């Protein structure tokens, strides 16, 4: 049974582990820096939700404001999503996305956005199944592994 809860500082080492265990050039632009041992150095625990089962934390999502502008306060972005490989394909990511949307709506947010690499078809299908729609494509935005990759902008309306 998966339970979604807000992160606490003690979750930090496990979240760093999940970042490193799930990173690949197919799903993220850059890996977590090797010296970044404090997961919460750049994000407060209140902006991270974790998924746990009987064995502990198996996934997380983090969200934040895309800009510091007051005129953009009605928007939050998913800025990270990771599920431990042994826990994948069990609906954990979908539960995290739904919980993030609920938390964003609770905060008065009208739109939850995200960015996904164009070639990450599994993630794009997941996001679409969770109600996210493509809003734009930044063509050849990144050069990864010697090839140009699109950055796809997606969003889910919350009202």
N, C-alpha and C positions, 0 to 999 in steps of 0.2 A: 504494500500500500504506500503510495507516494504522498508525501505531505509537503506543501509549499509554505514557507515561512520567511520572514525578514532575516537577513543575514545579521550575524553578530561578529564582533572582532575576532573571536576565537575560530571562526570559519576561515580566516585568511589563508593559512597554510594549505588547506585543502583546495581552496579556490585557485591558488597559484598552481598547485599540482594539476587541477583540471584544465587550466589554460594550457599548460605545457603538454599534457597528454592528448589534447584534442587539436592542437594547432597543426595546420598544414597549409601550403601555399594555395590549395584549392579553396580554402574557406576563410582565410584571413590574409591581410596585406603584410603583416609583420608579426613575428612571435613576440611573446612577452620578453622584455629584456632579461638577460641572465641575472642581472643584479637587482631585479625588482622582486624582492622577497616579501614586501608588504603590500598585499593586494589592495588595501584600503588607503594607501598613500595618496592616491589621486581621485578616490571616490568614497563617499561616506557609506557605511553599512546600510543606512536607510534607503539607499538607491540600488540595493542588490536584494534579489529574492533567491532563496536556495530551495532545491528539491532534495528531500531526504527520504530514505526508506529505513528499514530496520538496521541496515549496515552503515548508515551515516549519510553524508552529503554526496549526492550523485549528479548534481547539476546546479547551474545558476543562470540567471539573467541579470543584467544591469541596465539601468536606464539613466538618462540625463538630458539636460536641456541642450538643444543643438546650438543655441546662441545665448549670450547674456542679455539680449534685448528684451525690454518690457513688452514690446509689440509681438513677441514670439513666445510669451509665457504659456500660451495655450497648447504648446507642442512639447512632447517628450520624444526621445529616440531610444530605441533599444541599442545599446552600445556594446553588447556582448551577450553571447549565449553559448553555453557549453554543457554537454552531457557526457559523463564518463562512458567510454566505449562499451563496457559490459552492460550498462543500463540503457543503451540506445535501442530504438525500435519498441519501446514500451510506453510511449506517449508522454514521456517526461518533458520534452521540449515543448510540446503543445500545451501541457499544463502550465509550464512556466510562462509562455506567451499569453495565455488567458489570464493568469494571475497578474502579469504586468499590465495588461489592459484594464483589469479591475482596479488595480492600485492607481494607475494613471487617471482613470475616471473619478476615483475617490478624491484625487487631488484637483479635480476640476479641469483636467486636460481634455481637449476636444479631438486631438489627433495624435496617434502614436506612430512614429516613423522608424525606418531602419534603412541600412545600406547593406547590400549583399553582392558578392562578386557574380558577374554574369554567368560564369561557368559552373557555379554551385547550384546545379539543378535540384538536388535533393532539398537544400535549404529553401530555395524559391518555392518549391511545391509545398513544403511545410508552411511557409508564410502565407501562401495563397489559401491553403486550407484553414488557416486561422483568421481569415478575413482581410489580409493585407492585399493591396492592389498596387501594380506598378504605376508610379507617377512620373518616372523619367529614367533615362539611361544616359550616363556619362560615358560616351564611347572611348575605348582605349585609354581609360583613366589611369591605369597602373601598368607598369612593366614588371611582370613576375615570371621568373624562370625563363627569361628570354622571349616572352610573348606578351602582347598587349591584351589587357583584360578590361572588360566593361565593368562599371560600377552601377548597379541597379538600385534606384531609389523606390522604396515601397512605403505604404502607409495604410493605417486602419483608422477609420473614423469612429469616434467613441460616443457620439451623440446622435 
